[in-house]
Amino acid sequence: MFGEIKLKSLEIKKGTAFRLISLLESAIDSQGQTVDAAQISSVGNVPVNVPGDYPMMFYFIDPHSKMRVEGMTVIKITE
């Protein structure tokens, strides 16, 4: 079994605040155990006042396999 991160995409209006953790549907390690949100990191920048599509990567290090488990999603900022 491999670790996995499931993410949601998001579309918001310009200037709307949001929490990155709200994009996380689930994260499991290679043993099928739920990964605590505090163990998940994100990479990316979302300027909420500039319309466009912004990729965000989330990842954690699987405590059993020691491999990095990644997931990618897109945040769309509209006018």
N, C-alpha and C positions, 0 to 999 in steps of 0.2 A: 504494500500500500504506500502511496505517496501523500505528502502533505498537500493541502489545497486552500486557496483563499477564493471566496466567492464575493463579488462586488456588484453594486448597483451603479448604473450611470445616473447622472443628475442634470436637469435643465432648470436654471433659475434666471430670474430677471436681474439685470444690471443693478448692482448695489445691495443685493440681498445677501445677508450673512448665512452661513451654514457651518455645520460641524463635520469635519472629515470623517469621523467615526461613523456618521450616519450612512456612509457609503458601504460599510462593511456588512455583508449578509451573514457570512460565517467564515471561520478559519479552523482547520483541523490539522493535526500533526500526522506523521506517518504511522502512528499507532491508533488513529481514529479518535484521539482526544481533542476536545475543544481547546483552542489556543486563546488565552486571555488577551483582551484588546490592548492591555498595557505592553504586551510583547510585540505588537505590530507597529512597524515604522512606515512612514510615507515619504515619497520623494515627488516633488513637483511644486509648481507655483500657480496659483489661480488668482489673477487680479480681477476681483469681482466687479470692478467698475469699467472693465474693458470687454466688450462683447467678443466672443470667439469660443473655440473648442480647446480645452486644456486637458492633456493627459495627466493622470495621477497614477503612480505606482505604489503599491503597498507590499510589504514583505515581512517575513519573520524567519528566524533560524530555527529549523526543526530540532528540538532537543535530543531526538533519538538518532536521526540520520546525520545531523550536523550540516545539512544542506539548506541553502537559502530557498524559500518558497515565495514566489512572486505572483502578484495579480495586477492587472492594469484596467483602468476605467477612464471614462472621459466625462468632464464637467463642461456643459455648454452654458455660456452666459449670453443671454439675449437682451435686446433693447427694452 
